[in-house]
Amino acid sequence: MDDAAGGSVGADSTGSGAGPGTGPDEPGGGQGDLARTAAGAFGWSFLNTAMSRFGTLLVGVLLARILGPGEFGTFAVAMVALLAVLSFNELGVSLAVVRWERDPRSVLGSVNAISTAGSVLLFAAMYVTAEPVARALGSEDAAGIIRLMSVSVVFSGMVAGPAALLQRQFRQRRRFAIDQCVTWSGTALSLVLALGGFGAWSLAWGRVVATLIGVVLFIHATRPYRWHVDRTLVGPLLRFGLPLAGASIVVFAVGYVEQVAVGATLGATSLGYFVLAFNLASWPLNMFSQPLRSVAPAVFSRMQGDPPRLAAAFTLLLRVLAVVTLPVCLVGAAAADDVVRFVYGDQWGAASEVFAVLVLATSVRIFLELSYDLLVVRRATGQLLAVQLLWLAALAPAVWFAARREGLVGVAVAELAVVLVVVLPCYLGMLRRAGIPLAPLGASVVLPMLVAVAAAAVTVLVAAELSSSFVTTMAAGTVCLAAIACVLALRPDLLRQARALRSAPAADDADAVEVVDA
């Protein structure tokens, strides 16, 4: 379940009078224990994400080959509608469990009640508006699929609290087990149904059943589960969550306005090409950035009392991400046509140019997401919302104009241009105002960038001499690994610094941000 599963333990609400610090199920209070727990959580989170994304990629490849661009595009229309609702279905309150200063169990019952009620209302709205939404996105055939998938909105809202609790408690090993069950059960069902001739419906049924399985597993992992509305908490929770929900809507619009433009302007088949290219281009982001984001906010919040240490940790994390992601993105762009044809088949060749541009945008988005997490901890949420609105205001007309004038590739180029010209300078300015020196950030990515550019150039030369998509893809992968190894050889201190960050003592929990005022 993509960001949809969450959970809550409906234990007694006795934490309202507790002081700051770890709750009964939190990691040990020792400073070194926190760092080791967070590092272990990141390891499990990375493994979880790697296996989940592998499953998603695998089923995406197989289903793309079975269904073809038309059926895949029909499902993509329904998926865009679903993700729009999931971006704010729990009204933003689940994050309060992660950031709650005292025992998180004191707020879980209220979070469960609010998120479930909100998701039921959104399910009803999604069900009723399925036909006009499908028509607006370029595929009237997707209306029934949208209605089916709307059921997962309720399931996701029910467990928004439990997933947040597992994150708060750094219980990534349990989250790993749950997510793998969800991913592979949905994958298996979708494949069986697709082979049986169910077309786009196979993906929808796979997602709904997998989400239901996730509900059972999340509730079991964080039992007892209950709905309990504490009237003294409803106001603070909504004041905390609704701005985040509003921001999530804007974030969703930024991430998917180009897909809406493609579907509405060019039709469902073109949307299928674009979504496939987008999903493949997002693989580096999902593999390397998302695991880090599962633990980074909690770690950053405990470092905020020591700004120099926070800045140093952020710079180091950016350097580690750059060493891996820049070669992957640039080499992927250089071998785009062969990668797409090898992975998905020749019928998807029209997506290769789109993928080449979008994967370059991904390399920037990885930096933006890491920066976003730090800026939230530094309480720059107002600035973040303003930048997201500016991003949307610049992106929406750009991609609609590009879709009408330049087609699929024009939409991808418009997205990359807005990210580089409008968004990136804004984020750099916010980081500087938050006390993060920019010079070390720039220095941290210079070497990985130079090596990645050289690797991309080598890939272009190698691809020109090869005629097989398989051989070219394998060669590109080898060049990418060699580039990463080259950076590590030139910077042998990088791994040592990463290990030092893992074992460094954490700031006292009393420094954590109180984001909800009870």
HUGI-V516579 format. One record per pair of residues at least 6 apart in sequence whose C-alpha atoms are under 7 Angstrom apart, sorted by the first residue. I is the first residue (numbers start at 1). J is the second residue. If there is no record, write none. Layout:
BEGIN
i->I j->J
i->I j->J
END
This chain:
BEGIN
i->1 j->182
i->1 j->211
i->4 j->86
i->4 j->156
i->4 j->160
i->5 j->156
i->5 j->159
i->5 j->160
i->5 j->163
i->5 j->214
i->6 j->156
i->6 j->159
i->6 j->160
i->6 j->161
i->6 j->162
i->6 j->163
i->6 j->164
i->7 j->159
i->7 j->160
i->7 j->161
i->7 j->162
i->7 j->163
i->7 j->164
i->7 j->165
i->7 j->218
i->7 j->219
i->7 j->222
i->8 j->108
i->8 j->112
i->8 j->159
i->8 j->161
i->8 j->162
i->8 j->163
i->8 j->165
i->8 j->222
i->8 j->225
i->9 j->105
i->9 j->108
i->9 j->162
i->9 j->222
i->9 j->223
i->9 j->224
i->9 j->225
i->10 j->105
i->10 j->108
i->10 j->109
i->10 j->223
i->10 j->224
i->10 j->225
i->10 j->226
i->11 j->105
i->11 j->224
i->12 j->105
i->12 j->106
i->13 j->105
i->13 j->106
i->14 j->106
i->15 j->102
i->15 j->103
i->15 j->105
i->15 j->106
i->16 j->106
i->18 j->102
i->18 j->103
i->19 j->102
i->20 j->101
i->20 j->102
i->20 j->510
i->21 j->101
i->21 j->102
i->21 j->509
i->21 j->510
i->22 j->29
i->22 j->103
i->23 j->102
i->23 j->103
i->23 j->104
i->25 j->169
i->26 j->169
i->27 j->34
i->27 j->37
i->27 j->169
i->28 j->34
i->31 j->505
i->31 j->506
i->31 j->507
i->31 j->508
i->32 j->503
i->32 j->504
i->32 j->505
i->32 j->506
i->34 j->506
i->35 j->502
i->35 j->503
i->35 j->504
i->35 j->505
i->35 j->506
i->36 j->502
i->36 j->503
i->37 j->170
i->38 j->170
i->38 j->295
i->39 j->502
i->41 j->170
i->41 j->171
i->41 j->172
i->41 j->295
i->42 j->291
i->42 j->292
i->42 j->295
i->44 j->172
i->44 j->173
i->44 j->176
i->45 j->172
i->45 j->176
i->45 j->291
i->45 j->294
i->46 j->291
i->48 j->176
i->49 j->287
i->49 j->291
i->50 j->287
i->52 j->180
i->52 j->183
i->53 j->287
i->55 j->183
i->55 j->184
i->59 j->187
i->61 j->343
i->61 j->344
i->63 j->191
i->64 j->72
i->64 j->344
i->65 j->344
i->65 j->345
i->67 j->199
i->69 j->269
i->69 j->272
i->69 j->273
i->70 j->268
i->70 j->269
i->70 j->272
i->71 j->199
i->71 j->200
i->72 j->200
i->72 j->272
i->73 j->268
i->73 j->269
i->73 j->271
i->73 j->272
i->74 j->139
i->74 j->141
i->74 j->142
i->74 j->200
i->74 j->268
i->75 j->142
i->75 j->200
i->76 j->272
i->76 j->275
i->77 j->134
i->77 j->137
i->77 j->139
i->77 j->142
i->77 j->268
i->78 j->142
i->78 j->145
i->78 j->146
i->82 j->149
i->82 j->150
i->84 j->252
i->85 j->122
i->86 j->153
i->87 j->248
i->87 j->249
i->87 j->252
i->88 j->245
i->88 j->248
i->88 j->249
i->89 j->118
i->89 j->119
i->89 j->122
i->89 j->153
i->89 j->157
i->90 j->115
i->90 j->116
i->90 j->118
i->90 j->119
i->90 j->157
i->90 j->160
i->91 j->115
i->91 j->118
i->91 j->241
i->91 j->242
i->91 j->245
i->92 j->241
i->92 j->242
i->92 j->244
i->92 j->245
i->93 j->111
i->93 j->237
i->93 j->238
i->93 j->240
i->93 j->241
i->94 j->111
i->94 j->160
i->94 j->161
i->94 j->164
i->95 j->164
i->96 j->516
i->97 j->104
i->97 j->108
i->97 j->161
i->97 j->164
i->97 j->165
i->97 j->168
i->98 j->164
i->98 j->165
i->98 j->167
i->98 j->168
i->99 j->514
i->99 j->515
i->100 j->514
i->100 j->515
i->100 j->516
i->101 j->512
i->101 j->513
i->101 j->514
i->108 j->161
i->109 j->226
i->109 j->227
i->109 j->228
i->109 j->229
i->110 j->227
i->110 j->228
i->110 j->229
i->110 j->230
i->111 j->161
i->112 j->158
i->112 j->161
i->112 j->227
i->113 j->227
i->113 j->228
i->113 j->229
i->115 j->157
i->115 j->158
i->115 j->160
i->116 j->154
i->116 j->157
i->116 j->158
i->119 j->153
i->119 j->154
i->119 j->157
i->120 j->154
i->123 j->150
i->123 j->151
i->123 j->153
i->123 j->154
i->126 j->150
i->127 j->147
i->127 j->150
i->130 j->143
i->130 j->146
i->130 j->147
i->131 j->140
i->131 j->143
i->134 j->140
i->134 j->142
i->134 j->143
i->136 j->264
i->137 j->260
i->137 j->263
i->137 j->264
i->138 j->263
i->138 j->264
i->138 j->267
i->138 j->268
i->139 j->268
i->145 j->201
i->145 j->204
i->148 j->204
i->149 j->204
i->149 j->208
i->151 j->208
i->152 j->208
i->152 j->211
i->155 j->211
i->155 j->212
i->155 j->215
i->159 j->215
i->159 j->218
i->159 j->219
i->162 j->218
i->162 j->219
i->162 j->222
i->163 j->218
i->166 j->172
i->166 j->175
i->167 j->294
i->178 j->214
i->178 j->217
i->182 j->210
i->182 j->211
i->182 j->213
i->182 j->214
i->183 j->210
i->185 j->210
i->186 j->206
i->186 j->207
i->186 j->209
i->186 j->210
i->187 j->206
i->189 j->206
i->190 j->202
i->190 j->203
i->190 j->205
i->190 j->206
i->193 j->202
i->194 j->202
i->219 j->225
i->233 j->518
i->236 j->516
i->236 j->517
i->236 j->518
i->237 j->516
i->240 j->516
i->247 j->385
i->250 j->388
i->250 j->389
i->251 j->388
i->253 j->392
i->254 j->391
i->254 j->392
i->257 j->396
i->258 j->399
i->258 j->411
i->259 j->271
i->261 j->399
i->261 j->400
i->261 j->403
i->262 j->270
i->262 j->271
i->262 j->403
i->263 j->270
i->263 j->271
i->265 j->403
i->265 j->404
i->273 j->348
i->273 j->350
i->273 j->351
i->274 j->351
i->274 j->354
i->274 j->408
i->277 j->351
i->277 j->352
i->277 j->354
i->277 j->355
i->278 j->355
i->278 j->358
i->281 j->355
i->281 j->358
i->281 j->359
i->281 j->362
i->282 j->359
i->282 j->362
i->284 j->325
i->285 j->362
i->285 j->366
i->289 j->366
i->297 j->373
i->297 j->374
i->297 j->377
i->300 j->310
i->300 j->374
i->300 j->377
i->301 j->377
i->301 j->512
i->301 j->513
i->302 j->506
i->302 j->507
i->302 j->508
i->302 j->509
i->302 j->511
i->302 j->512
i->303 j->309
i->303 j->310
i->303 j->506
i->303 j->507
i->304 j->310
i->305 j->511
i->311 j->436
i->315 j->440
i->315 j->441
i->315 j->444
i->319 j->444
i->319 j->445
i->322 j->445
i->322 j->448
i->323 j->448
i->323 j->484
i->323 j->487
i->324 j->484
i->325 j->363
i->326 j->363
i->326 j->448
i->326 j->449
i->326 j->452
i->327 j->452
i->327 j->455
i->327 j->480
i->327 j->483
i->327 j->484
i->328 j->480
i->329 j->359
i->329 j->360
i->329 j->363
i->330 j->360
i->330 j->452
i->330 j->453
i->330 j->456
i->331 j->455
i->331 j->456
i->331 j->459
i->331 j->476
i->331 j->480
i->333 j->356
i->333 j->357
i->333 j->359
i->333 j->360
i->334 j->456
i->334 j->459
i->334 j->460
i->335 j->459
i->335 j->460
i->335 j->463
i->335 j->473
i->335 j->476
i->336 j->352
i->336 j->353
i->336 j->355
i->336 j->356
i->337 j->349
i->337 j->352
i->337 j->353
i->338 j->469
i->338 j->472
i->338 j->473
i->339 j->469
i->339 j->473
i->340 j->348
i->340 j->349
i->340 j->352
i->341 j->348
i->341 j->349
i->341 j->469
i->342 j->469
i->342 j->470
i->353 j->409
i->354 j->408
i->354 j->409
i->354 j->412
i->357 j->412
i->357 j->413
i->358 j->412
i->358 j->416
i->361 j->416
i->378 j->434
i->387 j->426
i->391 j->422
i->391 j->423
i->394 j->418
i->395 j->415
i->395 j->418
i->398 j->414
i->399 j->411
i->399 j->414
i->399 j->415
i->402 j->410
i->402 j->411
i->402 j->414
i->403 j->410
i->403 j->411
i->432 j->438
i->448 j->487
i->451 j->483
i->452 j->483
i->455 j->479
i->455 j->480
i->455 j->483
i->459 j->476
i->459 j->479
i->463 j->472
i->466 j->472
END
